[in-house]
Amino acid sequence: MNAFNGVMTQAMQDELGDNAVIQQHIGQIQAVSFNLGETQKLQQGGGGQEGAAVMDIRGDKGSGQLIILQRQGQEPSMELKLPSGETFNVK
């Protein structure tokens, strides 16, 4: 794991470690990495997603993608997308 991913993992553990959705589906966060390809797909899709970022997240219970949406003038929102396609509002 590179240093950048280590910093992101720690930041997500601090911010989301107690989140009920994360605890239920991911468990203890073990690794977080920036997914450039999925981020570019989301941003190029339009629909106000230009400020979006996709992070791959893995824990002791499962894995998924954390989709972070930043719209101008609003607080960022986060969704967890599981490999099954299910999505859950995280923040």
GIKACOR-V104176 format. One record per residue. N is the residue number from 1. RES is the residue in three letters. NEAR is the number of other ideal C-beta (glycine too) atoms within 10 Angstrom. Layout:
n: {N | N}
res: {RES | RES}
near: {NEAR | NEAR}
This chain:
n: {1 | 2 | 3 | 4 | 5 | 6 | 7 | 8 | 9 | 10 | 11 | 12 | 13 | 14 | 15 | 16 | 17 | 18 | 19 | 20 | 21 | 22 | 23 | 24 | 25 | 26 | 27 | 28 | 29 | 30 | 31 | 32 | 33 | 34 | 35 | 36 | 37 | 38 | 39 | 40 | 41 | 42 | 43 | 44 | 45 | 46 | 47 | 48 | 49 | 50 | 51 | 52 | 53 | 54 | 55 | 56 | 57 | 58 | 59 | 60 | 61 | 62 | 63 | 64 | 65 | 66 | 67 | 68 | 69 | 70 | 71 | 72 | 73 | 74 | 75 | 76 | 77 | 78 | 79 | 80 | 81 | 82 | 83 | 84 | 85 | 86 | 87 | 88 | 89 | 90 | 91}
res: {MET | ASN | ALA | PHE | ASN | GLY | VAL | MET | THR | GLN | ALA | MET | GLN | ASP | GLU | LEU | GLY | ASP | ASN | ALA | VAL | ILE | GLN | GLN | HIS | ILE | GLY | GLN | ILE | GLN | ALA | VAL | SER | PHE | ASN | LEU | GLY | GLU | THR | GLN | LYS | LEU | GLN | GLN | GLY | GLY | GLY | GLY | GLN | GLU | GLY | ALA | ALA | VAL | MET | ASP | ILE | ARG | GLY | ASP | LYS | GLY | SER | GLY | GLN | LEU | ILE | ILE | LEU | GLN | ARG | GLN | GLY | GLN | GLU | PRO | SER | MET | GLU | LEU | LYS | LEU | PRO | SER | GLY | GLU | THR | PHE | ASN | VAL | LYS}
near: {11 | 8 | 7 | 10 | 15 | 13 | 11 | 18 | 19 | 13 | 11 | 20 | 16 | 10 | 14 | 20 | 14 | 9 | 18 | 9 | 16 | 26 | 15 | 12 | 20 | 26 | 14 | 11 | 22 | 15 | 15 | 23 | 16 | 13 | 17 | 10 | 8 | 17 | 18 | 12 | 13 | 21 | 15 | 9 | 11 | 8 | 8 | 10 | 17 | 14 | 14 | 20 | 19 | 20 | 20 | 15 | 26 | 16 | 19 | 9 | 13 | 15 | 15 | 23 | 18 | 22 | 21 | 17 | 16 | 13 | 13 | 7 | 4 | 9 | 7 | 12 | 13 | 20 | 16 | 23 | 16 | 14 | 9 | 9 | 6 | 10 | 13 | 16 | 9 | 20 | 15}
